[in-house]
């Protein structure tokens, strides 16, 4: 007696009509992420989450100064994220701290290898689809060593044909001969966008938008949805060009007559941005970087802000908040804030020590809607840079 039925007919093998598609080349991002500093991290996360939605199957390398911290900050932002510091370590390894004099060293290492510190990372770079220098104000004359990134990226492009582009770039301040040298390096890039007019004119590139506008075009909520104070202060503590008494006079004027329960301080760059809260209103609510990162910026319509931070200005104005911009380092922060004012935030610029009150804070009520349009424009730019096959 048979215990089993008749044997099944064999299914004919499916003929092979072609080979499996080759994996696509990795994408390579360069940013100053991982410090952490809220604006820089926001921009980096926005590009990673954009690529996660647009190209989830591609490996994405993030080259940044602090790859260990970055791996935690951006966990889950892209399913195939890998972090490194190859180009940053190469740029910051200058003994002369002169980007022009150091360019030969950088180009030689990129081309010829020969250094155990860089060889593995530089070999991997030869096989990427593109190198993207993310936006922000970290490649300029203030942090001169960072200009070595331009040498490294241009060398990869010129020696191995890897396309390079930059978005939301701000190289100000940058004096001669560095300005002409940087312009020559950027000429190797396939596409360069400036976030401010001064950079666009000096580098001979197109004027565009800050990369943070991309974050406004994505699904992730950017704002803390819990009840938030009526007055918010985010004045950076890492600019030593200000006298504490002058800044405190402006902060105290802005907060005059406001109870501690209605006041909030926030930090973008810990622990420096805690500085003025400790001197002014130590009993006020404090929004740490970690809180902002997890819960969003505590900004909303009806609020009034006093800030020196560019991305607090951008995001709070986009939420409908009125504000005062505390002018910082000339030639750098002022240019970036001016770019936002030119886009129509309607905020008012003040100087440390100026007598102000909260009623001086202003906003263009149409900017919240305009910010959505600008975000869509930034998203369109991203789609052009990263087309879907």
N, C-alpha and C positions, 0 to 999 in steps of 0.2 A: 504494500500500500504506500502510495506516495504521500509524504508529509507536506509537500509543498506543491504549488501549482506549476504549470509549465514555465520554463525559463522565458524571461522577457526578451523580446527582440532588442538587439543592441541599437542604441541611437547612433546614427552616423555622425562622425566628427564634423564639426563646423569648419568648413575650409577657411584657411587663413588668407584673407584678402589684402592685408596690409599690416605693418608693424604698429605697436602701440605708440601713441604720441609721446614725443620726448618731453621731459619735464621742462617747464619754463624757467628761464634764468631768474635768479634772485633779484629783488629790488633792494637798493642800498640808500638809507637815509643818514644824514649827518645833522646832528643838533647839539645844543649845549644842555641837554636834559640830564636829570639825575642829581642836581645839586642838593635839594630841590628849590626851584623858584617857580611860583605858580604860573606865570605867563609862558615861560619856556616849556614847562611840563604840559600845559594846556595845548599849546601848538603841536607838540610831539604826539600827544595822545590823539588829537584830532586827525592827524595824517595816518596814524596807525589804524584807528577805527574806520576811517574812510577806506583804507586799503583792505581792511578785513571784510568790508561789505562789497568792495569792488573786485578784489583779487584774493579771496581767502585761501586759495591753493598755492599761492606763491610764498616762498621763503622771503622774509623781510629782515634785513640786517639794520640795526640801529647803532651807529658809531657815535659815541658820546663820551664825555670825560669820566662819568661814573657808571659804568655798565652794570655793576652789581646792584646799586640802588635802582637804576632804571629797570632792571629785570623785575623788581618788586612793584615799582610804581605802575608799570604798564602790563602787569600780568593780566592776561585775558583780553588785552586790547587787540591783539592779532594772534590767530591760532598758530602761526609759524614764525613768531618773532624770535630773533637771536640778537644778542647785544655784544658789542665789542668796543674797543677804544683805539683801534689801529691808527686811524688818521689823526686823532687827537694826540696820541702819544708821540707820533711823528712830528706834528706841528709844535708841540710843547717841548720837544727835545733840543731846541736851539740853544747853543752855548752863547751865541752873540746877541740873542733877543732882537735881531734885526732881520725881518722877513726877507728883505731884498738880498742881503748877504747869505742868508740861509737857504735860499731857493735852490742853489746848486746841490746842496746836501740832500734836500728833500727829493729832488728829481732823480738824483743818482740812486737813492735807495729804492724809490718806486720802480725805476727801470731795471736796475741790476741786482736788486736784493742784496744778500750778503750779510744781513743782520738777523740773528735769531729772534730778536724782539719783535720784528715786523714781518718776516718773510711769510709765515703762514697766512696772516691776514691780508698781505698784499697779493699773494697768489690767488686767494679767494676773490679779491676785488677784480681781477682780470676777467672773471667769468660772470660778472653781474650784468643785468640788463641796463641799468642806469644808476647814476649817483645824484642824489637830490640834497642840496644844501637847504635845510629848512630855515624859515624866517626868524627874525629877531635882531636885536642890536648887539650881537656878541662878536662880530667880525669887523673891527674898526681900530682906530688909533688909541682908544682907551685901554683895550686889552690886546696889545700889539702882537703878542705871540700867537694869538688865534688866527692872525692873517696867514699863518703857515698852512692853514686848511686850503686856502686858495691855490697855493703852490702844489699841494698834494693832489687835489682834485684835478687841476689843470694837467698835471703830469700823467695821471691815469688816463685822462681823455686823449692827450697828445701821443702817448706811447702805445696805448692799447685800444684806442678807438671807442672807449666806453662813453656813451652820451652823458652829459652833465647838465644840470639846470639848478637854478636857485629861485626861490619864491620869498616874497615878503622881506627882502634884504634891506638892511640899514647899516651902512658902513660909516656913518658920521659919528664923531669927527674923524677926518682923515686928511692930513696935510701932505703937501708935496715933499719928497718925491714918491711917498707911499701911495698917494692917490693915483698917479699915472701908472705906477707899477701894478696896483690892484686892478685897474681898468684893463690893462694888458692881460692879466691872468683871467679875468672874467670873459675876455673875448674868446677864450677856448670853449666856453659853455655854449650849449645849444640854445638856451633860453635863460634870461635873467629878468626878474621882476623886482622893482624897488617898492618899499612901503611908504617912502617919503620923497618929496620933490628934490631935496638936496642930494640924496643918493642917486636919484634918477639922472639929475643933471651932471653930477661929477663922474658917474660911471657910464654915461651915455646909453642908459637902458630905459625901458618903459616903466611908467609909474603905475603901480597897482595898489594892492591892499595888504594890510597886515594879515599874516597867516591865521591869526586867531578868529577871523571871520569864518573860516571853514568850520570851526566848532559850532557856530550858530546854525550851520546847515545840516547837522547830524542829529541822530535820534536822542543821544544822551542829554538829559536835562542838565542845564548849566547853573541853575539858581536854587538856592535853599528855599524850600516851600514852607518852612515853618515861620511863625511870626518873627519878624526881624526889627531891630531898632530903627528909630526915625532918623538918626544921625549916624553916619559911618565914617571912620577915619582909617586910612591906610597910607601912612607916610613912612617911606623907607628909612631904615636906620643905618644903611650902609653907605650913605653919601656924607662924607665928612666935610663937605664944602659949606655946610650950614652950621650956624651957631645954634646950640640948643635953645637958648633963650628966645631967639628970633622965631624959630619954628613953634615953640610952645606958645608964644604970643598969638600967632595965627590960629593954632589949634584951639586955644582957650577962647578966643573971640568967636570962632565957629560954633563952639559948644556952650557959649554963655547962656545961662538961664535954662539949660536942658538938664534934666535929672539923669542920674547914672543909669537908671532903668531904660532910658531912651537912647543910650549911647552905646555904640559898638566899635571896637577896634579890630582890625584884621591884619594878618601877616601873609605876605607873599613869599618872602625870603627869611626863613627862620635861622637863627633866633634874632637877627638884626631888627626886624620890623616890630619887635615887641618894645623897642627902645622908648618911643615917645608915649606909648600907653603907660609905661611905668612911671614916667615923669609927669604925665598930665592927669589921667583918670585911671589909676590902678584898680579902682573898684568897678569899672565898667565891664561889660561883656566882651570876651576876647574870642575871636575866631582864628584858631590855629590853621597853619597850612594843611594839616591832616584833616581838619574839619572841612575846609574849603574843597579839598580834593575828593572827599567822600560825599559831602552833602551839597556842594555847589556854593557859588558866591551869594552872600546874603544881600542881594540887591533887588529892588522892586520900584515900581512907580510910586511917587509920593515921598520917597526918601530924599535925603540930601547927603552928598558925599564930599569929603575933602581928601584928595589923594595925590601922590606924586607918581603912582604906578600907572603905566600906559594901559595895561590890560584891565585894570580895575576901571579906568576911565571908559574904555571901549565897552566892556560888558555891562557896567552899571548904566551907562547912557542908553545902551540897547534895551535894557529892562525898563527904561522910562524914568530913571532917577535923575534929579538935578545934581549939579556938582561944581566944585571948585578944583582947579588943577594947580597944585603947588609946583611951580617951575623948578626943575632940577638942573643938572649939569648942562651948561650951554653947549650947543652944537650936537647934543645927543638926545637927551630926554625932551628938550624943547622942540626939536624937529619932529619927533615921533608924536608928541601931543598935538603939534600944529597940524600934522596930517589928519588926525582925527577931527580936529576943529574944522578943517577944510571940508571934511565929509559931512559936517553938519550936526555934531553932537550938541552944540549950543552951550557948552560949558564955559566957565569964565576962568581965566588964568590970573593967579595972584603970586606974589613973591613972599618968601619967608620974612616975617616981620610986618607985613602989611596988616593994617587993622581991618578985620573982616567980621561979618556976622553970618549966620546961616541964611539970612534972607538974600545974601549976595549970590548964593548958588543958583544957577540957571540951567535950562535944558530946552532944546528944541523938541516940542512934543511930537513932531513928525519923524524924529530920528528912529524911534522904535520900529516903525514900518520900513524906513529906509534901510535899516540894518539888515532886515530880512532880504531885501533886494540885493544888498552888497554880499550877503552870505551866499545867495544863489549864484551871483557872479563868480565868487571864489570857488564854489563847487563846480561850475562850468569849466573854470581853468584847470581844476584837478582832473576832470574827465578828459580834457585834451592831453594832459601829461601822462595819464595812465589809461589809455583806451582799452576796451575789452575786445579781444580778437573775435 
